[in-house]
Amino acid sequence: MKRVWTWLWTPSGVLSSGFLLALGVLIGAILLVGGHSAMKATESTEFCVSCHELAPVYEEYKQSSHFSNASGVQAGCADCHVPEPFVPWLVDHYRALGEAYASFTGKIETPEKCESHRLEMAERVWDEMAASDSRECRSCHVEHAMDFDKQTPEAAKLMMAGFENGETCIDCHKGIAHKLPDMSQGY
């Protein structure tokens, strides 16, 4: 133990090893907290719709039950599009760089261009939601908390059958918050 203590306080050039180690930990902590804070800031709905090309998609969302409903519970962009577990969350933010690149290069800079890529973007989101068993949907919509008696008989029947068959939310609820793309060419 004495050897470690001596090593920590022995000068390494001009500064002690312990000081350099503490400085490294401090800088690492600042970068970690700062990076996390910056990534969290990109999850606000305001940040998401700050790109003018997303304005039509935002207007669709504002007409949906995820924006305004009887209970007053509002789901923002991140609630549906950003996973909560750390590793998927980190991967999602990395993949979002591609979306930022598409925005900066003008791939979806006008409502017309955005519409021409709507199916491609929707398919990517649907595939991600299906692969995660609609994890983001299920963070708010919990099967055991659903009151099927308060649903229409047809909706309750379909929901219960979907649960029994192991279907995931996105299998039936495409277009729940945004206009469906033209799928005449198939999906």
Backbone as CSV, one residue per row, in Angstrom:
resi,resn,N_x,N_y,N_z,CA_x,CA_y,CA_z,C_x,C_y,C_z
1,MET,0.824,-1.185,0.000,0.000,0.000,0.000,0.870,1.252,0.000
2,LYS,1.950,1.196,0.754,2.842,2.352,0.824,3.434,2.664,-0.548
3,ARG,3.690,1.596,-1.328,4.255,1.769,-2.671,3.288,2.530,-3.596
4,VAL,2.006,2.154,-3.517,0.988,2.817,-4.331,0.871,4.280,-3.916
5,TRP,0.820,4.531,-2.609,0.734,5.900,-2.104,1.921,6.737,-2.575
6,THR,3.101,6.171,-2.497,4.306,6.876,-2.940,4.246,7.154,-4.440
7,TRP,3.781,6.150,-5.196,3.686,6.328,-6.653,2.714,7.450,-6.996
8,LEU,1.578,7.512,-6.252,0.577,8.541,-6.530,1.117,9.946,-6.303
9,TRP,2.029,10.114,-5.368,2.507,11.446,-5.031,3.923,11.725,-5.505
10,THR,4.494,10.783,-6.241,5.823,11.001,-6.799,5.702,11.840,-8.064
11,PRO,6.530,12.846,-8.210,6.443,13.682,-9.418,6.683,12.878,-10.688
12,SER,5.847,13.125,-11.668,5.995,12.522,-12.988,6.269,13.682,-13.923
13,GLY,7.518,13.990,-14.116,7.871,15.202,-14.839,7.664,16.360,-13.883
14,VAL,6.611,17.149,-14.092,6.344,18.310,-13.252,5.232,18.023,-12.244
15,LEU,4.229,17.214,-12.657,3.069,16.956,-11.809,3.087,15.527,-11.267
16,SER,2.466,15.327,-10.118,2.411,13.985,-9.538,1.449,13.099,-10.323
17,SER,1.663,11.803,-10.257,0.805,10.841,-10.936,-0.619,10.915,-10.393
18,GLY,-0.747,11.120,-9.085,-2.071,11.226,-8.471,-2.832,12.424,-8.994
19,PHE,-2.147,13.550,-9.154,-2.799,14.743,-9.700,-3.234,14.503,-11.137
20,LEU,-2.368,13.883,-11.924,-2.709,13.595,-13.316,-3.887,12.629,-13.410
21,LEU,-3.904,11.627,-12.519,-5.010,10.676,-12.493,-6.313,11.392,-12.110
22,ALA,-6.274,12.237,-11.083,-7.464,12.978,-10.656,-7.931,13.909,-11.765
23,LEU,-7.008,14.566,-12.437,-7.352,15.449,-13.540,-8.020,14.662,-14.671
24,GLY,-7.494,13.475,-14.974,-8.078,12.620,-16.008,-9.490,12.187,-15.650
25,VAL,-9.706,11.820,-14.390,-11.042,11.413,-13.935,-12.002,12.600,-14.031
26,LEU,-11.558,13.776,-13.624,-12.394,14.972,-13.690,-12.774,15.307,-15.142
27,ILE,-11.807,15.285,-16.028,-12.080,15.574,-17.442,-13.020,14.517,-18.018
28,GLY,-12.788,13.248,-17.684,-13.665,12.168,-18.153,-15.092,12.355,-17.668
29,ALA,-15.246,12.739,-16.406,-16.586,12.948,-15.854,-17.288,14.120,-16.544
30,ILE,-16.554,15.185,-16.786,-17.135,16.343,-17.460,-17.581,15.967,-18.871
31,LEU,-16.740,15.221,-19.588,-17.105,14.795,-20.942,-18.302,13.853,-20.926
32,LEU,-18.338,12.941,-19.968,-19.443,11.992,-19.868,-20.756,12.715,-19.572
33,VAL,-20.763,13.566,-18.573,-21.978,14.295,-18.205,-22.373,15.273,-19.310
34,GLY,-21.387,15.968,-19.863,-21.675,16.916,-20.941,-22.215,16.226,-22.179
35,GLY,-21.616,15.107,-22.554,-22.086,14.356,-23.717,-23.487,13.828,-23.514
36,HIS,-23.742,13.294,-22.328,-25.076,12.777,-22.015,-26.098,13.906,-22.042
37,SER,-25.756,15.040,-21.465,-26.673,16.188,-21.450,-26.968,16.673,-22.868
38,ALA,-25.943,16.711,-23.696,-26.134,17.146,-25.085,-27.047,16.176,-25.826
39,MET,-26.842,14.872,-25.622,-27.693,13.883,-26.304,-29.126,13.963,-25.790
40,LYS,-29.308,14.196,-24.495,-30.659,14.333,-23.945,-31.356,15.565,-24.523
41,ALA,-30.600,16.639,-24.754,-31.180,17.861,-25.310,-31.724,17.621,-26.718
42,THR,-31.136,16.667,-27.448,-31.599,16.387,-28.811,-32.884,15.572,-28.820
43,GLU,-33.376,15.175,-27.664,-34.585,14.356,-27.591,-35.857,15.172,-27.399
44,SER,-35.752,16.473,-27.255,-36.962,17.271,-27.054,-37.717,17.386,-28.377
45,THR,-39.018,17.458,-28.281,-39.844,17.614,-29.477,-39.481,18.912,-30.198
46,GLU,-39.176,19.945,-29.423,-38.792,21.225,-30.019,-37.540,21.062,-30.880
47,PHE,-36.565,20.298,-30.392,-35.349,20.069,-31.169,-35.684,19.274,-32.434
48,CYS,-36.503,18.255,-32.289,-36.840,17.395,-33.429,-37.482,18.188,-34.558
49,VAL,-38.394,19.074,-34.217,-39.119,19.801,-35.257,-38.439,21.111,-35.633
50,SER,-37.249,21.348,-35.110,-36.527,22.567,-35.484,-36.070,22.511,-36.936
51,CYS,-36.011,21.311,-37.508,-35.704,21.179,-38.931,-36.996,21.469,-39.699
52,HIS,-36.951,22.433,-40.596,-38.176,22.834,-41.280,-38.783,21.704,-42.103
53,GLU,-37.960,20.745,-42.531,-38.506,19.664,-43.354,-39.421,18.730,-42.563
54,LEU,-39.350,18.776,-41.242,-40.225,17.923,-40.443,-41.540,18.612,-40.085
55,ALA,-41.725,19.832,-40.510,-42.955,20.568,-40.188,-44.225,19.815,-40.602
56,PRO,-44.309,19.232,-41.820,-45.538,18.503,-42.175,-45.777,17.293,-41.264
57,VAL,-44.731,16.609,-40.882,-44.856,15.437,-40.007,-45.317,15.880,-38.615
58,TYR,-44.809,17.015,-38.167,-45.204,17.556,-36.862,-46.682,17.954,-36.872
59,GLU,-47.138,18.537,-37.962,-48.550,18.915,-38.061,-49.444,17.675,-37.996
60,GLU,-49.019,16.570,-38.609,-49.788,15.317,-38.531,-49.852,14.823,-37.084
61,TYR,-48.716,14.865,-36.415,-48.629,14.420,-35.022,-49.570,15.262,-34.152
62,LYS,-49.649,16.562,-34.406,-50.505,17.436,-33.603,-51.984,17.106,-33.769
63,GLN,-52.351,16.371,-34.817,-53.731,15.955,-35.031,-54.009,14.577,-34.427
64,SER,-52.983,13.948,-33.859,-53.127,12.579,-33.360,-53.483,12.543,-31.874
65,SER,-53.898,11.370,-31.424,-54.222,11.186,-30.010,-52.974,11.163,-29.139
66,HIS,-51.804,11.044,-29.752,-50.575,11.100,-28.970,-50.244,12.546,-28.576
67,PHE,-50.819,13.519,-29.277,-50.593,14.931,-28.968,-51.669,15.474,-28.036
68,SER,-52.929,15.162,-28.352,-54.041,15.684,-27.560,-55.077,14.578,-27.363
69,ASN,-55.488,14.384,-26.096,-56.444,13.327,-25.781,-57.173,13.670,-24.491
70,ALA,-58.166,12.878,-24.164,-59.004,13.151,-22.992,-58.213,13.095,-21.686
71,SER,-57.202,12.243,-21.607,-56.459,12.096,-20.352,-55.375,13.153,-20.181
72,GLY,-55.034,13.857,-21.251,-54.008,14.890,-21.165,-52.589,14.366,-21.179
73,VAL,-52.425,13.081,-21.420,-51.087,12.497,-21.498,-50.569,12.713,-22.910
74,GLN,-49.406,13.324,-23.024,-48.851,13.629,-24.342,-47.530,12.898,-24.544
75,ALA,-47.423,12.216,-25.665,-46.183,11.543,-26.032,-45.418,12.448,-26.987
76,GLY,-44.190,12.769,-26.647,-43.348,13.569,-27.528,-42.600,12.677,-28.501
77,CYS,-41.834,13.276,-29.378,-41.091,12.521,-30.393,-40.239,11.413,-29.763
78,ALA,-39.489,11.760,-28.731,-38.570,10.798,-28.121,-39.303,9.627,-27.466
79,ASP,-40.512,9.863,-26.980,-41.254,8.782,-26.330,-41.494,7.613,-27.278
80,CYS,-41.674,7.906,-28.552,-41.931,6.856,-29.537,-40.690,6.475,-30.340
81,HIS,-39.778,7.402,-30.504,-38.661,7.171,-31.421,-37.308,6.968,-30.759
82,VAL,-37.201,7.088,-29.431,-35.912,6.917,-28.760,-36.062,5.867,-27.667
83,PRO,-35.326,4.757,-27.762,-35.421,3.715,-26.739,-34.832,4.177,-25.410
84,GLU,-35.325,3.621,-24.312,-34.818,3.986,-22.994,-33.610,3.167,-22.537
85,PRO,-33.534,1.861,-22.807,-32.347,1.129,-22.340,-31.073,1.752,-22.922
86,PHE,-30.008,1.781,-22.119,-28.808,2.547,-22.476,-28.193,2.164,-23.816
87,VAL,-27.941,0.882,-24.048,-27.261,0.497,-25.300,-28.122,0.833,-26.525
88,PRO,-29.410,0.443,-26.565,-30.230,0.858,-27.711,-30.329,2.384,-27.838
89,TRP,-30.351,3.074,-26.704,-30.403,4.532,-26.693,-29.164,5.111,-27.370
90,LEU,-28.003,4.566,-27.012,-26.741,5.026,-27.594,-26.694,4.719,-29.089
91,VAL,-27.107,3.508,-29.471,-27.128,3.120,-30.891,-28.082,4.026,-31.664
92,ASP,-29.240,4.328,-31.084,-30.214,5.193,-31.744,-29.623,6.575,-32.014
93,HIS,-28.907,7.125,-31.043,-28.304,8.445,-31.236,-27.214,8.396,-32.310
94,TYR,-26.484,7.316,-32.379,-25.470,7.168,-33.427,-26.146,7.106,-34.803
95,ARG,-27.224,6.332,-34.896,-27.946,6.198,-36.168,-28.603,7.521,-36.574
96,ALA,-28.961,8.330,-35.587,-29.575,9.624,-35.881,-28.617,10.549,-36.627
97,LEU,-27.325,10.276,-36.517,-26.363,11.072,-37.284,-26.636,10.933,-38.777
98,GLY,-27.070,9.750,-39.207,-27.425,9.540,-40.610,-28.618,10.386,-41.010
99,GLU,-29.579,10.524,-40.097,-30.745,11.365,-40.358,-30.334,12.834,-40.432
100,ALA,-29.426,13.230,-39.542,-28.927,14.608,-39.586,-28.187,14.852,-40.900
101,TYR,-27.423,13.864,-41.333,-26.701,13.978,-42.603,-27.687,14.144,-43.768
102,ALA,-28.746,13.347,-43.758,-29.761,13.450,-44.814,-30.394,14.840,-44.804
103,SER,-30.595,15.380,-43.626,-31.170,16.713,-43.513,-30.201,17.768,-44.050
104,PHE,-28.942,17.677,-43.641,-27.948,18.673,-44.065,-27.650,18.604,-45.552
105,THR,-27.747,17.419,-46.135,-27.446,17.277,-47.569,-28.666,17.570,-48.442
106,GLY,-29.809,17.842,-47.822,-30.986,18.230,-48.584,-31.834,17.077,-49.083
107,LYS,-31.608,15.860,-48.574,-32.369,14.704,-49.043,-33.862,14.869,-48.781
108,ILE,-34.203,15.523,-47.663,-35.609,15.708,-47.313,-35.910,17.173,-47.008
109,GLU,-35.259,18.085,-47.712,-35.345,19.505,-47.365,-36.677,20.178,-47.692
110,THR,-37.474,19.594,-48.552,-38.773,20.193,-48.885,-39.875,19.196,-48.535
111,PRO,-41.087,19.674,-48.372,-42.188,18.742,-48.102,-42.318,17.678,-49.196
112,GLU,-42.037,18.044,-50.426,-42.130,17.084,-51.535,-41.068,15.995,-51.406
113,LYS,-39.835,16.401,-51.091,-38.756,15.415,-50.923,-39.036,14.531,-49.711
114,CYS,-39.529,15.138,-48.647,-39.870,14.376,-47.439,-40.932,13.334,-47.773
115,GLU,-41.935,13.750,-48.526,-43.016,12.829,-48.915,-42.486,11.703,-49.797
116,SER,-41.540,12.004,-50.676,-41.004,10.966,-51.561,-40.194,9.922,-50.793
117,HIS,-39.723,10.266,-49.606,-38.957,9.319,-48.781,-39.765,8.795,-47.594
118,ARG,-41.048,9.170,-47.529,-41.876,8.795,-46.382,-41.950,7.286,-46.180
119,LEU,-42.180,6.526,-47.243,-42.293,5.075,-47.104,-40.984,4.476,-46.599
120,GLU,-39.881,4.912,-47.170,-38.557,4.424,-46.747,-38.326,4.717,-45.255
121,MET,-38.643,5.933,-44.822,-38.455,6.297,-43.413,-39.410,5.512,-42.517
122,ALA,-40.665,5.375,-42.952,-41.657,4.642,-42.160,-41.273,3.173,-42.029
123,GLU,-40.835,2.574,-43.119,-40.435,1.157,-43.070,-39.303,0.943,-42.074
124,ARG,-38.354,1.870,-42.052,-37.234,1.738,-41.114,-37.742,1.782,-39.673
125,VAL,-38.630,2.735,-39.386,-39.177,2.851,-38.029,-40.026,1.622,-37.692
126,TRP,-40.865,1.184,-38.617,-41.705,0.007,-38.353,-40.852,-1.223,-38.094
127,ASP,-39.801,-1.409,-38.876,-38.917,-2.563,-38.681,-38.230,-2.502,-37.318
128,GLU,-37.786,-1.308,-36.928,-37.147,-1.156,-35.619,-38.137,-1.436,-34.501
129,MET,-39.372,-0.953,-34.654,-40.377,-1.177,-33.612,-40.761,-2.653,-33.529
130,ALA,-40.876,-3.313,-34.662,-41.201,-4.739,-34.652,-40.067,-5.539,-34.019
131,ALA,-38.826,-5.177,-34.345,-37.670,-5.897,-33.797,-37.569,-5.748,-32.280
132,SER,-38.046,-4.623,-31.751,-37.979,-4.410,-30.298,-39.292,-4.771,-29.606
133,ASP,-40.197,-5.456,-30.332,-41.516,-5.818,-29.803,-42.261,-4.556,-29.348
134,SER,-42.137,-3.490,-30.124,-42.791,-2.208,-29.841,-42.484,-1.726,-28.418
135,ARG,-41.207,-1.836,-28.043,-40.752,-1.471,-26.695,-41.205,-0.071,-26.297
136,GLU,-41.080,0.902,-27.213,-41.451,2.272,-26.858,-42.962,2.402,-26.644
137,CYS,-43.760,1.697,-27.439,-45.219,1.716,-27.228,-45.544,1.153,-25.845
138,ARG,-44.899,0.044,-25.528,-45.197,-0.674,-24.288,-44.677,0.049,-23.047
139,SER,-43.866,1.078,-23.239,-43.423,1.839,-22.066,-44.584,2.676,-21.510
140,CYS,-45.598,2.930,-22.329,-46.801,3.638,-21.859,-48.030,2.735,-21.849
141,HIS,-48.190,1.914,-22.879,-49.372,1.067,-23.031,-49.059,-0.328,-22.490
142,VAL,-49.616,-0.635,-21.325,-49.340,-1.891,-20.649,-50.568,-2.800,-20.748
143,GLU,-50.360,-3.992,-21.258,-51.477,-4.910,-21.498,-52.314,-5.147,-20.247
144,HIS,-51.672,-5.426,-19.128,-52.442,-5.766,-17.924,-53.212,-4.563,-17.364
145,ALA,-52.902,-3.354,-17.830,-53.621,-2.171,-17.360,-54.749,-1.765,-18.308
146,MET,-54.866,-2.457,-19.430,-55.907,-2.107,-20.391,-57.269,-2.598,-19.894
147,ASP,-58.248,-1.733,-20.016,-59.617,-2.092,-19.649,-60.370,-2.338,-20.962
148,PHE,-60.441,-3.597,-21.349,-61.052,-3.953,-22.628,-62.540,-3.619,-22.661
149,ASP,-63.162,-3.516,-21.482,-64.586,-3.161,-21.429,-64.831,-1.717,-21.851
150,LYS,-63.815,-0.874,-21.751,-63.960,0.529,-22.143,-63.627,0.747,-23.622
151,GLN,-63.187,-0.311,-24.287,-62.908,-0.223,-25.721,-64.154,-0.655,-26.478
152,THR,-64.204,-0.307,-27.742,-65.326,-0.800,-28.533,-65.189,-2.322,-28.595
153,PRO,-66.291,-3.044,-28.749,-66.210,-4.509,-28.780,-65.242,-5.021,-29.860
154,GLU,-65.271,-4.382,-31.030,-64.383,-4.814,-32.121,-62.908,-4.577,-31.764
155,ALA,-62.620,-3.396,-31.178,-61.241,-3.073,-30.794,-60.758,-4.037,-29.709
156,ALA,-61.601,-4.304,-28.731,-61.221,-5.217,-27.647,-60.935,-6.608,-28.193
157,LYS,-61.783,-7.078,-29.099,-61.592,-8.403,-29.700,-60.260,-8.474,-30.454
158,LEU,-59.986,-7.444,-31.252,-58.738,-7.418,-32.023,-57.505,-7.314,-31.116
159,MET,-57.603,-6.484,-30.067,-56.476,-6.332,-29.134,-56.177,-7.651,-28.420
160,MET,-57.204,-8.293,-27.918,-56.995,-9.558,-27.196,-56.442,-10.627,-28.131
161,ALA,-56.944,-10.680,-29.355,-56.423,-11.658,-30.330,-54.969,-11.358,-30.664
162,GLY,-54.636,-10.080,-30.803,-53.252,-9.694,-31.080,-52.320,-10.114,-29.958
163,PHE,-52.739,-9.899,-28.717,-51.917,-10.313,-27.578,-51.753,-11.827,-27.546
164,GLU,-52.849,-12.548,-27.790,-52.795,-14.017,-27.777,-51.887,-14.559,-28.874
165,ASN,-51.850,-13.890,-30.026,-51.038,-14.344,-31.156,-49.597,-13.830,-31.115
166,GLY,-49.259,-13.084,-30.055,-47.890,-12.581,-29.921,-47.551,-11.451,-30.879
167,GLU,-48.584,-10.773,-31.386,-48.328,-9.655,-32.287,-47.771,-8.475,-31.486
168,THR,-47.120,-7.575,-32.190,-46.593,-6.385,-31.542,-47.410,-5.181,-31.983
169,CYS,-47.380,-4.136,-31.228,-48.244,-2.962,-31.455,-48.202,-2.461,-32.897
170,ILE,-47.006,-2.350,-33.448,-46.847,-1.742,-34.767,-47.451,-2.608,-35.877
171,ASP,-47.707,-3.879,-35.595,-48.336,-4.739,-36.598,-49.705,-4.184,-37.018
172,CYS,-50.425,-3.610,-36.066,-51.772,-3.106,-36.345,-51.882,-1.584,-36.319
173,HIS,-50.949,-0.929,-35.671,-51.105,0.505,-35.427,-50.164,1.391,-36.235
174,LYS,-49.866,1.000,-37.458,-49.092,1.887,-38.339,-49.959,3.108,-38.637
175,GLY,-49.362,4.264,-38.678,-50.117,5.472,-38.979,-50.857,6.033,-37.778
176,ILE,-50.506,5.594,-36.579,-51.211,6.045,-35.384,-50.901,7.503,-35.058
177,ALA,-49.694,7.970,-35.371,-49.330,9.355,-35.053,-48.974,10.161,-36.297
178,HIS,-48.761,9.480,-37.406,-48.395,10.154,-38.653,-49.192,9.553,-39.802
179,LYS,-49.345,10.320,-40.832,-50.048,9.868,-42.034,-49.308,8.656,-42.619
180,LEU,-50.069,7.678,-43.051,-49.448,6.527,-43.694,-48.873,6.920,-45.047
181,PRO,-47.719,6.365,-45.391,-47.157,6.643,-46.718,-47.945,5.887,-47.787
182,ASP,-47.701,6.236,-49.027,-48.303,5.526,-50.152,-47.684,4.129,-50.206
183,MET,-48.477,3.117,-49.927,-47.967,1.753,-49.926,-48.518,0.955,-51.110
184,SER,-48.914,1.644,-52.147,-49.489,0.979,-53.315,-48.459,0.054,-53.993
185,GLN,-47.198,0.338,-53.785,-46.145,-0.513,-54.341,-45.827,-1.687,-53.428
186,GLY,-46.519,-1.744,-52.272,-46.356,-2.845,-51.335,-45.390,-2.499,-50.227
187,TYR,-45.518,-3.280,-49.156,-44.588,-3.181,-48.039,-44.456,-4.556,-47.467
